[in-house]
């Protein structure tokens, strides 16, 4: 199986659900840069000896780009698994960028039998997600939040609820209110916009904090202090 789509929309959660429901061994491969063909063969051998088992290849792009696994060996191993008679073996791979995968990996029949897209939630899914939270929201506010979160992922929606909760706590309130949620939606949408168009430059100061300017101090004095 190949699960694809933008991050934060449930690919990893789906894998956990499958592994828990099947009650089988699950090996998650997150190799480093020195991982090569021999290492990959050893992982495949271990996976087969633990059948029934699932082998999870998270971020397939990085596996093929940032390691020493050769594409030819990877494809040969996939083809070999498809012709084996041993049962109880499943590979689940994920990618955030399917368009970057070579077609010999993503499009050739038999290498991945099932391709599942995990897109950002549509309007109805966003509404259902907000309705399932621990909040008691009116229909008008839910509709407002659904409109404001067009294109956001499930992870963004979760962050929205978290930010709203922190805002309520900072004001010594035990529950989120409508303004908390509106404020949080603006923050998350702005974060998404910045992530897509480039983050702003880091402030000039220790650990990224801007230096506080004393009343009456000049830029020349602050520069002398910094030196």
Z-matrix of the N, CA and C atoms (Angstrom, degrees):
N
C 1 1.453
C 2 1.517 1 108.95
N 3 1.341 2 116.22 1 141.39
C 4 1.455 3 122.13 2 174.55
C 5 1.528 4 107.55 3 -121.71
N 6 1.332 5 115.71 4 116.08
C 7 1.463 6 121.77 5 178.51
C 8 1.518 7 107.74 6 -100.07
N 9 1.326 8 117.33 7 127.52
C 10 1.462 9 118.91 8 -175.32
C 11 1.526 10 110.61 9 -137.45
N 12 1.322 11 114.28 10 154.14
C 13 1.459 12 120.78 11 178.89
C 14 1.513 13 110.38 12 145.67
N 15 1.330 14 117.49 13 170.78
C 16 1.464 15 121.39 14 -178.57
C 17 1.525 16 111.38 15 -60.31
N 18 1.343 17 117.28 16 153.34
C 19 1.466 18 119.54 17 -179.92
C 20 1.522 19 111.53 18 -64.84
N 21 1.335 20 114.54 19 153.06
C 22 1.459 21 120.04 20 175.18
C 23 1.506 22 115.39 21 88.19
N 24 1.339 23 117.82 22 13.69
C 25 1.464 24 119.79 23 -176.69
C 26 1.527 25 113.62 24 -117.91
N 27 1.332 26 117.11 25 16.28
C 28 1.466 27 118.44 26 166.97
C 29 1.511 28 117.29 27 107.42
N 30 1.331 29 119.27 28 9.30
C 31 1.467 30 118.90 29 -179.20
C 32 1.529 31 111.61 30 -62.96
N 33 1.329 32 116.42 31 -49.83
C 34 1.464 33 119.82 32 -179.41
C 35 1.522 34 110.90 33 -67.06
N 36 1.320 35 117.26 34 -38.41
C 37 1.471 36 120.35 35 177.95
C 38 1.525 37 110.86 36 -62.50
N 39 1.327 38 116.84 37 -38.49
C 40 1.463 39 120.41 38 178.55
C 41 1.526 40 111.03 39 -63.96
N 42 1.341 41 116.45 40 -39.10
C 43 1.462 42 120.12 41 178.81
C 44 1.526 43 110.15 42 -63.97
N 45 1.338 44 116.74 43 -44.24
C 46 1.472 45 119.66 44 178.15
C 47 1.523 46 110.74 45 -60.06
N 48 1.328 47 116.40 46 -40.64
C 49 1.460 48 120.27 47 -179.63
C 50 1.520 49 111.10 48 -63.82
N 51 1.339 50 116.59 49 -43.61
C 52 1.465 51 120.49 50 179.46
C 53 1.526 52 110.64 51 -63.17
N 54 1.347 53 116.56 52 -46.13
C 55 1.463 54 120.23 53 -178.07
C 56 1.525 55 111.38 54 -63.70
N 57 1.340 56 116.97 55 -41.07
C 58 1.459 57 119.68 56 179.58
C 59 1.521 58 111.95 57 -68.62
N 60 1.337 59 116.12 58 -39.67
C 61 1.465 60 119.59 59 -179.08
C 62 1.520 61 111.28 60 -67.91
N 63 1.338 62 116.66 61 -37.67
C 64 1.461 63 120.30 62 -178.86
C 65 1.522 64 112.27 63 -80.46
N 66 1.343 65 116.99 64 -19.24
C 67 1.469 66 122.12 65 179.87
C 68 1.523 67 111.18 66 55.13
N 69 1.326 68 116.44 67 50.61
C 70 1.459 69 121.65 68 179.49
C 71 1.524 70 109.27 69 -125.02
N 72 1.349 71 115.38 70 170.15
C 73 1.453 72 120.47 71 175.82
C 74 1.531 73 109.68 72 -67.55
N 75 1.322 74 115.97 73 143.01
C 76 1.462 75 120.92 74 177.68
C 77 1.521 76 108.72 75 -131.62
N 78 1.328 77 116.65 76 121.01
C 79 1.458 78 122.78 77 177.31
C 80 1.524 79 107.99 78 -105.23
N 81 1.319 80 116.71 79 123.84
C 82 1.459 81 121.58 80 180.00
C 83 1.523 82 108.16 81 -106.03
N 84 1.327 83 116.30 82 120.29
C 85 1.463 84 121.57 83 -177.04
C 86 1.519 85 110.00 84 -99.16
N 87 1.345 86 116.17 85 115.09
C 88 1.466 87 122.62 86 173.75
C 89 1.525 88 107.44 87 -130.19
N 90 1.305 89 118.16 88 77.23
C 91 1.471 90 121.43 89 -170.83
C 92 1.516 91 112.85 90 -78.70
N 93 1.330 92 113.96 91 159.20
C 94 1.456 93 120.46 92 174.02
C 95 1.514 94 111.63 93 -91.71
N 96 1.321 95 115.46 94 -174.92
C 97 1.464 96 120.63 95 -173.69
C 98 1.507 97 114.81 96 -67.25
N 99 1.339 98 118.51 97 -21.98
C 100 1.462 99 121.06 98 -178.24
C 101 1.531 100 112.59 99 -90.53
N 102 1.319 101 116.69 100 0.64
C 103 1.470 102 121.25 101 -179.38
C 104 1.522 103 108.81 102 -67.92
N 105 1.358 104 117.68 103 126.65
C 106 1.466 105 120.80 104 -174.68
C 107 1.521 106 111.25 105 -126.38
N 108 1.329 107 116.02 106 -171.23
C 109 1.464 108 121.71 107 -176.80
C 110 1.523 109 112.05 108 -59.71
N 111 1.339 110 117.00 109 -42.63
C 112 1.470 111 120.21 110 179.84
C 113 1.520 112 110.77 111 -63.15
N 114 1.333 113 117.08 112 -40.86
C 115 1.462 114 119.99 113 177.97
C 116 1.532 115 110.54 114 -63.21
N 117 1.323 116 115.96 115 -40.62
C 118 1.462 117 120.09 116 179.67
C 119 1.529 118 110.49 117 -64.32
N 120 1.335 119 117.20 118 -40.26
C 121 1.464 120 120.45 119 177.84
C 122 1.526 121 110.95 120 -62.57
N 123 1.332 122 117.21 121 -37.93
C 124 1.464 123 120.11 122 179.17
C 125 1.535 124 110.99 123 -67.05
N 126 1.323 125 116.05 124 -38.11
C 127 1.467 126 119.18 125 176.93
C 128 1.528 127 110.30 126 -63.64
N 129 1.320 128 116.70 127 -43.83
C 130 1.463 129 120.17 128 179.16
C 131 1.525 130 111.03 129 -62.32
N 132 1.321 131 117.23 130 -39.65
C 133 1.470 132 120.14 131 178.61
C 134 1.523 133 110.83 132 -63.30
N 135 1.332 134 116.92 133 -44.93
C 136 1.467 135 120.50 134 179.06
C 137 1.517 136 110.52 135 -62.36
N 138 1.322 137 116.62 136 -41.92
C 139 1.468 138 121.58 137 179.22
C 140 1.527 139 110.60 138 -59.52
N 141 1.326 140 117.00 139 -44.23
C 142 1.466 141 120.64 140 -177.84
C 143 1.521 142 111.82 141 -67.93
N 144 1.333 143 117.05 142 -35.94
C 145 1.465 144 119.39 143 -179.72
C 146 1.523 145 112.23 144 -71.23
N 147 1.334 146 117.75 145 -16.72
C 148 1.461 147 121.15 146 -179.40
C 149 1.523 148 112.55 147 -100.61
N 150 1.310 149 117.75 148 10.10
C 151 1.468 150 121.11 149 -178.64
C 152 1.534 151 110.25 150 -56.68
N 153 1.342 152 116.84 151 142.09
C 154 1.469 153 126.99 152 1.62
C 155 1.534 154 111.32 153 -73.39
N 156 1.316 155 114.90 154 133.60
C 157 1.461 156 119.37 155 -174.63
C 158 1.522 157 110.26 156 -154.00
N 159 1.337 158 114.31 157 154.89
C 160 1.465 159 122.23 158 176.65
C 161 1.520 160 108.01 159 -113.19
N 162 1.330 161 116.69 160 133.35
C 163 1.457 162 122.14 161 172.95
C 164 1.524 163 107.45 162 -106.44
N 165 1.336 164 116.29 163 120.53
C 166 1.458 165 122.11 164 -177.30
C 167 1.519 166 109.30 165 -103.53
N 168 1.321 167 116.28 166 121.64
C 169 1.463 168 122.56 167 177.07
C 170 1.523 169 107.49 168 -109.15
N 171 1.324 170 116.37 169 87.73
C 172 1.469 171 120.08 170 -178.50
C 173 1.517 172 110.41 171 -77.00
N 174 1.307 173 115.84 172 134.89
C 175 1.463 174 124.27 173 -179.40
C 176 1.523 175 110.24 174 57.61
N 177 1.317 176 114.68 175 72.92
C 178 1.460 177 121.47 176 -176.58
C 179 1.527 178 111.73 177 -59.90
N 180 1.316 179 117.37 178 -31.21
C 181 1.469 180 120.14 179 178.96
C 182 1.516 181 111.23 180 -59.24
N 183 1.333 182 116.56 181 -46.98
C 184 1.461 183 120.50 182 -179.62
C 185 1.513 184 111.35 183 -67.09
N 186 1.319 185 117.53 184 -36.60
C 187 1.461 186 120.66 185 178.76
C 188 1.522 187 110.94 186 -57.86
N 189 1.331 188 116.52 187 -40.81
C 190 1.467 189 120.63 188 -177.02
C 191 1.521 190 112.59 189 -86.97
N 192 1.345 191 117.45 190 -20.00
C 193 1.453 192 120.27 191 -175.11
C 194 1.526 193 112.76 192 -100.99
N 195 1.320 194 116.92 193 -38.27
C 196 1.464 195 120.62 194 -170.22
C 197 1.520 196 113.88 195 -102.43
N 198 1.323 197 118.04 196 4.90
C 199 1.459 198 120.95 197 177.07
C 200 1.530 199 108.97 198 -118.59
N 201 1.334 200 115.27 199 -177.35
C 202 1.459 201 120.49 200 179.33
C 203 1.523 202 112.43 201 -99.13
N 204 1.332 203 115.97 202 16.11
C 205 1.467 204 119.20 203 175.04
C 206 1.525 205 108.66 204 -71.70
N 207 1.320 206 116.87 205 129.27
C 208 1.461 207 120.09 206 177.58
C 209 1.528 208 109.10 207 -84.61
N 210 1.322 209 115.87 208 144.11
C 211 1.459 210 120.52 209 -177.70
C 212 1.520 211 110.95 210 -59.52
N 213 1.334 212 116.79 211 -40.75
C 214 1.453 213 119.76 212 -178.83
C 215 1.516 214 112.38 213 -61.20
N 216 1.331 215 117.33 214 -43.59
C 217 1.461 216 120.21 215 179.43
C 218 1.519 217 110.68 216 -66.06
N 219 1.326 218 116.71 217 -40.90
C 220 1.464 219 120.09 218 179.38
C 221 1.525 220 110.85 219 -60.44
N 222 1.343 221 116.62 220 -45.70
C 223 1.461 222 120.20 221 -178.94
C 224 1.527 223 111.28 222 -66.93
N 225 1.322 224 117.31 223 -38.87
C 226 1.464 225 120.43 224 178.47
C 227 1.517 226 111.15 225 -62.82
N 228 1.336 227 116.54 226 -38.87
C 229 1.460 228 119.20 227 179.89
C 230 1.530 229 110.69 228 -68.78
N 231 1.320 230 117.49 229 -38.56
C 232 1.465 231 119.51 230 176.38
C 233 1.525 232 110.88 231 -62.43
N 234 1.323 233 115.67 232 -44.57
C 235 1.465 234 119.22 233 179.52
C 236 1.523 235 110.85 234 -62.76
N 237 1.339 236 116.43 235 -39.05
C 238 1.461 237 120.01 236 -179.05
C 239 1.511 238 112.60 237 -65.38
N 240 1.337 239 116.05 238 -38.19
C 241 1.463 240 119.54 239 179.30
C 242 1.522 241 110.55 240 -63.65
N 243 1.329 242 116.37 241 -37.62
C 244 1.458 243 120.18 242 -178.62
C 245 1.516 244 113.80 243 -66.46
N 246 1.342 245 117.73 244 -21.77
C 247 1.467 246 120.50 245 -178.41
C 248 1.522 247 112.66 246 -98.94
N 249 1.332 248 118.26 247 -4.21
C 250 1.457 249 120.45 248 -178.82
C 251 1.525 250 110.49 249 -77.19
N 252 1.313 251 115.25 250 153.59
C 253 1.466 252 121.16 251 -179.56
C 254 1.520 253 111.81 252 -92.94
N 255 1.350 254 117.58 253 -10.22
C 256 1.453 255 119.95 254 -179.21
C 257 1.523 256 110.18 255 -65.93
N 258 1.316 257 116.60 256 132.87
C 259 1.463 258 121.32 257 -177.60
C 260 1.524 259 109.95 258 -100.79
N 261 1.330 260 114.65 259 170.39
C 262 1.457 261 119.88 260 175.82
C 263 1.505 262 114.02 261 82.33
N 264 1.334 263 117.99 262 23.56
C 265 1.459 264 121.41 263 -179.51
C 266 1.528 265 109.67 264 -120.88
N 267 1.314 266 116.08 265 132.65
C 268 1.462 267 120.98 266 177.78
C 269 1.522 268 109.62 267 -139.14
N 270 1.322 269 116.01 268 136.95
C 271 1.459 270 122.15 269 171.35
C 272 1.526 271 107.85 270 -110.41
N 273 1.330 272 115.66 271 129.40
C 274 1.456 273 121.15 272 173.13
C 275 1.521 274 107.42 273 -121.28
N 276 1.321 275 116.86 274 117.33
C 277 1.461 276 122.04 275 178.02
C 278 1.520 277 109.02 276 -111.11
N 279 1.330 278 115.85 277 153.46
C 280 1.464 279 120.68 278 177.48
C 281 1.521 280 109.89 279 -128.39
N 282 1.314 281 115.32 280 153.29
C 283 1.459 282 120.87 281 173.51
C 284 1.517 283 109.41 282 -152.67
N 285 1.327 284 115.41 283 138.15
C 286 1.457 285 120.70 284 173.09
C 287 1.522 286 111.64 285 -85.75
N 288 1.335 287 116.62 286 -16.58
C 289 1.462 288 121.17 287 -174.72
C 290 1.532 289 109.77 288 -133.79
N 291 1.328 290 118.00 289 76.26
C 292 1.462 291 120.10 290 -178.55
C 293 1.520 292 113.10 291 -63.42
N 294 1.353 293 116.46 292 -25.84
C 295 1.462 294 119.46 293 -179.11
C 296 1.522 295 112.27 294 -68.00
N 297 1.347 296 117.27 295 -16.97
C 298 1.454 297 120.58 296 179.86
C 299 1.527 298 112.69 297 -89.43
N 300 1.323 299 117.56 298 -10.21
C 301 1.458 300 120.92 299 178.58
C 302 1.521 301 110.07 300 -77.33
N 303 1.326 302 115.71 301 141.30
C 304 1.451 303 118.88 302 174.27
C 305 1.525 304 109.64 303 -65.28
N 306 1.317 305 116.65 304 146.29
C 307 1.463 306 120.61 305 -177.40
C 308 1.525 307 112.21 306 -64.21
N 309 1.324 308 116.88 307 -22.85
C 310 1.472 309 119.18 308 177.36
C 311 1.521 310 111.18 309 -66.63
N 312 1.330 311 116.94 310 -19.45
C 313 1.463 312 121.39 311 176.61
C 314 1.520 313 110.72 312 -93.68
N 315 1.318 314 117.22 313 -48.52
C 316 1.466 315 120.59 314 -168.49
C 317 1.521 316 114.50 315 -89.97
N 318 1.328 317 117.48 316 -25.10
C 319 1.465 318 118.94 317 -170.01
C 320 1.521 319 114.61 318 -112.39
N 321 1.313 320 118.18 319 -17.32
C 322 1.464 321 118.36 320 -176.80
C 323 1.527 322 110.18 321 -75.93
N 324 1.339 323 118.00 322 126.59
C 325 1.468 324 120.84 323 179.93
C 326 1.526 325 110.82 324 -60.91
N 327 1.336 326 115.73 325 143.94
C 328 1.450 327 120.82 326 176.10
C 329 1.507 328 114.15 327 97.29
N 330 1.324 329 117.16 328 -20.37
C 331 1.466 330 118.58 329 179.03
C 332 1.516 331 110.12 330 -86.63
N 333 1.306 332 116.72 331 -46.50
C 334 1.460 333 120.69 332 167.89
C 335 1.518 334 106.63 333 -125.90
N 336 1.324 335 115.22 334 116.67
C 337 1.461 336 120.43 335 -174.85
C 338 1.520 337 112.68 336 -77.33
N 339 1.338 338 115.91 337 -28.07
C 340 1.461 339 120.64 338 -177.29
C 341 1.518 340 108.43 339 -130.60
N 342 1.337 341 116.68 340 128.26
C 343 1.462 342 122.52 341 174.56
C 344 1.526 343 107.68 342 -116.05
N 345 1.340 344 116.06 343 121.73
C 346 1.464 345 120.64 344 -177.84
C 347 1.519 346 109.40 345 -121.00
N 348 1.332 347 116.32 346 126.70
C 349 1.459 348 121.01 347 178.44
C 350 1.534 349 110.04 348 -90.75
N 351 1.327 350 115.54 349 137.61
C 352 1.460 351 122.61 350 174.95
C 353 1.530 352 107.87 351 -118.20
N 354 1.326 353 117.26 352 81.57
C 355 1.467 354 120.42 353 -177.70
C 356 1.519 355 110.92 354 -81.16
N 357 1.333 356 117.53 355 169.65
C 358 1.473 357 119.30 356 172.21
C 359 1.524 358 109.69 357 -58.89
N 360 1.328 359 117.51 358 148.98
C 361 1.466 360 119.91 359 -177.39
C 362 1.533 361 111.87 360 -65.68
N 363 1.324 362 114.69 361 139.29
C 364 1.457 363 118.77 362 176.79
C 365 1.538 364 109.28 363 -78.54
N 366 1.316 365 114.85 364 -176.39
C 367 1.471 366 120.07 365 -174.44
C 368 1.530 367 111.72 366 -57.09
N 369 1.324 368 117.41 367 -44.92
C 370 1.462 369 120.73 368 -177.02
C 371 1.527 370 110.99 369 -66.17
N 372 1.335 371 116.89 370 -40.46
C 373 1.456 372 119.14 371 179.35
C 374 1.529 373 111.25 372 -67.61
N 375 1.336 374 117.47 373 -37.67
C 376 1.462 375 119.33 374 176.92
C 377 1.530 376 110.50 375 -63.60
N 378 1.323 377 116.19 376 -40.97
C 379 1.469 378 119.91 377 178.29
C 380 1.524 379 110.52 378 -61.98
N 381 1.331 380 116.73 379 -45.97
C 382 1.461 381 120.54 380 -179.14
C 383 1.525 382 111.16 381 -64.62
N 384 1.344 383 116.86 382 -36.94
C 385 1.459 384 120.27 383 179.27
C 386 1.527 385 110.55 384 -63.56
N 387 1.315 386 117.01 385 -45.93
C 388 1.461 387 120.31 386 -179.95
C 389 1.521 388 111.32 387 -67.21
N 390 1.319 389 117.81 388 -34.91
C 391 1.464 390 120.84 389 179.07
C 392 1.527 391 111.64 390 -69.61
N 393 1.333 392 117.28 391 -25.37
C 394 1.463 393 120.21 392 -179.09
C 395 1.518 394 112.24 393 -84.17
N 396 1.325 395 118.58 394 -7.75
C 397 1.456 396 120.71 395 178.77
C 398 1.526 397 109.70 396 -70.43
N 399 1.343 398 115.11 397 174.84
C 400 1.463 399 119.29 398 -178.88
C 401 1.520 400 112.39 399 -81.78
N 402 1.318 401 117.37 400 10.93
C 403 1.455 402 121.48 401 -178.81
C 404 1.521 403 110.83 402 -91.84
N 405 1.316 404 115.05 403 151.10
C 406 1.463 405 120.85 404 171.98
C 407 1.526 406 105.58 405 -106.74
N 408 1.328 407 115.82 406 98.01
C 409 1.461 408 121.72 407 -174.11
C 410 1.517 409 109.81 408 -109.06
N 411 1.308 410 115.73 409 140.41
C 412 1.450 411 120.02 410 175.09
C 413 1.514 412 111.21 411 -72.90
N 414 1.311 413 116.86 412 159.61
C 415 1.462 414 121.75 413 -177.67
C 416 1.525 415 111.21 414 -60.52
N 417 1.325 416 117.96 415 -37.92
C 418 1.463 417 120.88 416 -178.12
C 419 1.523 418 111.07 417 -66.47
N 420 1.338 419 117.28 418 -42.23
C 421 1.465 420 120.62 419 179.83
C 422 1.524 421 110.65 420 -68.60
N 423 1.314 422 118.13 421 -39.85
C 424 1.459 423 120.94 422 177.70
C 425 1.524 424 109.82 423 -60.79
N 426 1.320 425 116.85 424 -45.37
C 427 1.463 426 120.82 425 179.09
C 428 1.525 427 110.82 426 -61.42
N 429 1.329 428 117.12 427 -39.41
C 430 1.466 429 121.83 428 178.82
C 431 1.528 430 110.94 429 -63.55
N 432 1.338 431 116.87 430 -44.70
C 433 1.459 432 121.16 431 -179.53
C 434 1.529 433 111.29 432 -68.78
N 435 1.310 434 116.26 433 -37.08
C 436 1.474 435 119.92 434 177.86
C 437 1.521 436 110.19 435 -62.36
N 438 1.330 437 116.81 436 -43.04
C 439 1.463 438 120.48 437 177.73
C 440 1.527 439 111.47 438 -63.47
N 441 1.333 440 116.11 439 -40.13
C 442 1.467 441 120.64 440 -174.99
C 443 1.511 442 113.00 441 -72.47
N 444 1.347 443 118.11 442 -19.83
C 445 1.462 444 120.90 443 -173.41
C 446 1.526 445 112.67 444 -106.55
N 447 1.317 446 117.88 445 22.81
C 448 1.467 447 121.47 446 178.11
C 449 1.527 448 110.27 447 -56.26
N 450 1.347 449 116.29 448 128.33
C 451 1.458 450 121.98 449 177.24
C 452 1.513 451 115.27 450 87.06
N 453 1.337 452 118.23 451 -5.82
C 454 1.454 453 120.53 452 -179.73
C 455 1.526 454 110.75 453 -82.45
N 456 1.328 455 115.42 454 156.67
C 457 1.457 456 121.40 455 -179.17
C 458 1.530 457 110.13 456 -88.28
N 459 1.343 458 115.52 457 173.08
C 460 1.458 459 119.62 458 173.68
C 461 1.530 460 110.62 459 -62.14
N 462 1.330 461 116.81 460 -36.46
C 463 1.464 462 119.85 461 177.65
C 464 1.523 463 111.17 462 -62.85
N 465 1.327 464 116.90 463 -37.24
C 466 1.462 465 120.13 464 176.27
C 467 1.529 466 110.80 465 -64.62
N 468 1.324 467 117.12 466 -41.91
C 469 1.468 468 120.09 467 178.97
C 470 1.526 469 110.73 468 -63.02
N 471 1.319 470 116.49 469 -40.21
C 472 1.460 471 120.33 470 177.41
C 473 1.525 472 110.37 471 -63.38
N 474 1.337 473 116.70 472 -40.71
C 475 1.461 474 120.91 473 177.86
C 476 1.529 475 110.93 474 -64.78
N 477 1.321 476 116.33 475 -37.05
C 478 1.470 477 120.34 476 177.40
C 479 1.530 478 110.17 477 -57.78
N 480 1.324 479 117.42 478 -48.27
C 481 1.458 480 120.69 479 -179.84
C 482 1.528 481 110.99 480 -64.15
N 483 1.340 482 116.42 481 -37.08
C 484 1.464 483 119.99 482 -179.47
C 485 1.536 484 110.99 483 -66.88
N 486 1.332 485 116.80 484 -45.72
C 487 1.463 486 120.17 485 179.85
C 488 1.523 487 110.69 486 -62.74
N 489 1.331 488 116.13 487 -41.34
C 490 1.471 489 119.36 488 178.14
C 491 1.526 490 110.80 489 -61.28
N 492 1.328 491 116.27 490 -38.52
C 493 1.458 492 119.95 491 178.25
C 494 1.519 493 112.34 492 -65.71
N 495 1.332 494 116.62 493 -42.67
C 496 1.464 495 119.73 494 178.05
C 497 1.527 496 111.29 495 -62.62
N 498 1.334 497 116.49 496 -37.88
C 499 1.466 498 119.60 497 179.62
C 500 1.523 499 110.58 498 -64.34
N 501 1.330 500 115.66 499 -41.36
C 502 1.462 501 119.06 500 178.64
C 503 1.530 502 110.58 501 -63.84
N 504 1.333 503 117.25 502 -43.13
C 505 1.464 504 120.65 503 -179.78
C 506 1.527 505 111.33 504 -64.25
N 507 1.339 506 115.90 505 -38.61
C 508 1.467 507 119.10 506 -179.14
C 509 1.520 508 111.98 507 -65.05
N 510 1.336 509 116.19 508 -21.41
C 511 1.461 510 121.04 509 178.25
C 512 1.533 511 111.56 510 -104.49
N 513 1.362 512 114.55 511 17.19
C 514 1.469 513 122.09 512 174.49
C 515 1.526 514 112.25 513 60.30
N 516 1.316 515 114.87 514 39.45
C 517 1.467 516 120.05 515 175.16
C 518 1.521 517 108.81 516 -114.85
N 519 1.327 518 115.85 517 146.80
C 520 1.462 519 120.41 518 -174.65
C 521 1.519 520 113.14 519 -87.39
N 522 1.324 521 118.14 520 -9.52
C 523 1.465 522 120.50 521 -176.82
C 524 1.520 523 109.90 522 -143.44
N 525 1.308 524 115.51 523 151.50
C 526 1.464 525 120.96 524 175.91
C 527 1.525 526 109.85 525 -71.90
N 528 1.326 527 115.88 526 148.34
C 529 1.456 528 119.35 527 172.74
C 530 1.527 529 109.16 528 -120.15
N 531 1.322 530 116.43 529 -177.25
C 532 1.464 531 120.77 530 -175.44
C 533 1.519 532 111.86 531 -61.65
N 534 1.337 533 117.47 532 -39.61
C 535 1.462 534 119.99 533 -179.08
C 536 1.523 535 111.37 534 -67.98
N 537 1.332 536 117.53 535 -34.31
C 538 1.468 537 120.41 536 174.88
C 539 1.522 538 110.13 537 -58.97
N 540 1.305 539 116.05 538 -44.58
C 541 1.460 540 120.80 539 -176.80
C 542 1.531 541 111.11 540 -70.23
N 543 1.327 542 117.16 541 -40.57
C 544 1.470 543 119.47 542 177.61
C 545 1.538 544 110.21 543 -63.86
N 546 1.316 545 116.57 544 -43.29
C 547 1.461 546 121.40 545 179.36
C 548 1.532 547 110.15 546 -61.98
N 549 1.324 548 116.63 547 -44.60
C 550 1.456 549 120.89 548 -179.45
C 551 1.526 550 111.18 549 -65.02
N 552 1.322 551 117.88 550 -38.75
C 553 1.464 552 121.31 551 178.85
C 554 1.520 553 110.49 552 -61.97
N 555 1.335 554 117.19 553 -40.61
C 556 1.464 555 120.39 554 178.13
C 557 1.524 556 111.11 555 -63.20
N 558 1.341 557 116.95 556 -41.78
C 559 1.462 558 120.79 557 -179.61
C 560 1.522 559 110.91 558 -64.42
N 561 1.328 560 117.26 559 -47.20
C 562 1.461 561 120.82 560 -177.00
C 563 1.524 562 110.65 561 -65.78
N 564 1.305 563 117.62 562 -41.13
C 565 1.465 564 120.48 563 178.49
C 566 1.525 565 111.02 564 -64.15
N 567 1.329 566 117.09 565 -38.51
C 568 1.458 567 120.53 566 178.30
C 569 1.529 568 110.55 567 -68.52
N 570 1.317 569 117.44 568 -39.13
C 571 1.462 570 120.72 569 176.30
C 572 1.528 571 110.78 570 -60.98
N 573 1.319 572 115.89 571 -42.68
C 574 1.464 573 120.15 572 178.25
C 575 1.518 574 110.80 573 -64.12
N 576 1.319 575 116.91 574 -41.43
C 577 1.471 576 120.11 575 179.04
C 578 1.517 577 110.97 576 -63.05
N 579 1.335 578 117.48 577 -43.50
C 580 1.452 579 121.05 578 179.47
C 581 1.525 580 111.36 579 -64.94
N 582 1.339 581 116.44 580 -39.73
C 583 1.461 582 119.87 581 -179.76
C 584 1.524 583 111.53 582 -63.60
N 585 1.318 584 116.90 583 -33.34
C 586 1.462 585 120.59 584 -177.80
C 587 1.526 586 112.22 585 -82.05
N 588 1.333 587 117.50 586 -25.51
C 589 1.464 588 120.52 587 -175.10
C 590 1.521 589 113.54 588 -115.75
N 591 1.335 590 117.38 589 6.26
C 592 1.450 591 120.55 590 178.89
C 593 1.508 592 111.73 591 102.18
N 594 1.336 593 115.74 592 130.71
C 595 1.450 594 120.68 593 -179.19
C 596 1.524 595 110.52 594 -74.77
N 597 1.327 596 117.83 595 152.62
C 598 1.473 597 120.55 596 178.19
C 599 1.521 598 110.83 597 -67.57
N 600 1.337 599 116.38 598 160.33
C 601 1.456 600 121.22 599 -179.60
C 602 1.524 601 110.48 600 -64.20
N 603 1.335 602 115.69 601 146.16
C 604 1.456 603 121.12 602 179.58
C 605 1.523 604 109.96 603 -68.48
N 606 1.344 605 118.31 604 137.41
C 607 1.471 606 120.22 605 176.56
C 608 1.522 607 111.02 606 -58.58
N 609 1.327 608 116.79 607 150.12
C 610 1.454 609 122.70 608 -177.30
C 611 1.516 610 109.60 609 -85.05
N 612 1.323 611 116.23 610 95.05
C 613 1.454 612 120.51 611 -179.87
C 614 1.507 613 110.56 612 179.95
N 615 1.333 614 117.41 613 171.71
C 616 1.455 615 121.76 614 -179.53
C 617 1.523 616 110.27 615 -61.62
N 618 1.333 617 115.58 616 133.37
C 619 1.463 618 122.57 617 178.03
C 620 1.523 619 112.56 618 57.23
N 621 1.340 620 117.19 619 23.77
C 622 1.453 621 120.28 620 177.85
C 623 1.506 622 114.86 621 84.48
N 624 1.338 623 118.68 622 1.35
C 625 1.456 624 120.63 623 179.75
C 626 1.527 625 109.90 624 -87.82
N 627 1.305 626 115.88 625 136.25
C 628 1.464 627 119.95 626 177.73
C 629 1.526 628 109.42 627 -70.34
N 630 1.328 629 116.59 628 140.82
C 631 1.458 630 120.73 629 179.63
C 632 1.536 631 109.53 630 -72.56
N 633 1.331 632 115.56 631 130.35
C 634 1.452 633 120.38 632 179.21
C 635 1.529 634 109.62 633 -73.54
N 636 1.307 635 116.61 634 135.50
C 637 1.466 636 120.97 635 -178.48
C 638 1.528 637 109.69 636 -99.59
N 639 1.343 638 115.33 637 124.19
C 640 1.460 639 119.91 638 178.35
C 641 1.520 640 110.25 639 -70.99
N 642 1.297 641 117.36 640 148.45
C 643 1.472 642 119.77 641 177.04
C 644 1.525 643 110.48 642 -57.50
N 645 1.328 644 116.78 643 128.65
C 646 1.448 645 121.72 644 178.08
C 647 1.512 646 115.26 645 86.70
N 648 1.339 647 118.82 646 -8.80
C 649 1.458 648 120.21 647 179.76
C 650 1.517 649 109.87 648 -79.09
N 651 1.308 650 115.92 649 151.20
C 652 1.456 651 121.59 650 -178.58
C 653 1.509 652 109.31 651 -104.37
N 654 1.334 653 117.29 652 161.89
C 655 1.451 654 121.61 653 177.06
C 656 1.523 655 110.74 654 -61.46
N 657 1.359 656 117.81 655 -33.06
C 658 1.460 657 120.20 656 -179.73
C 659 1.534 658 109.53 657 -65.93
N 660 1.354 659 117.57 658 -40.22
C 661 1.449 660 120.37 659 178.60
C 662 1.522 661 112.14 660 -65.86
N 663 1.331 662 116.14 661 -40.06
C 664 1.461 663 119.50 662 178.31
C 665 1.509 664 110.84 663 -66.55
N 666 1.320 665 118.14 664 -38.20
C 667 1.452 666 121.11 665 178.27
C 668 1.522 667 110.55 666 -64.26
N 669 1.338 668 117.97 667 -38.29
C 670 1.455 669 122.14 668 179.37
C 671 1.528 670 110.11 669 -66.82
N 672 1.334 671 117.17 670 -38.72
C 673 1.456 672 120.00 671 177.30
C 674 1.523 673 111.21 672 -65.18
N 675 1.329 674 115.59 673 -40.34
C 676 1.461 675 118.74 674 -179.17
C 677 1.506 676 112.79 675 -65.86
N 678 1.338 677 117.50 676 -29.68
C 679 1.454 678 119.86 677 -179.93
C 680 1.523 679 111.52 678 -77.63
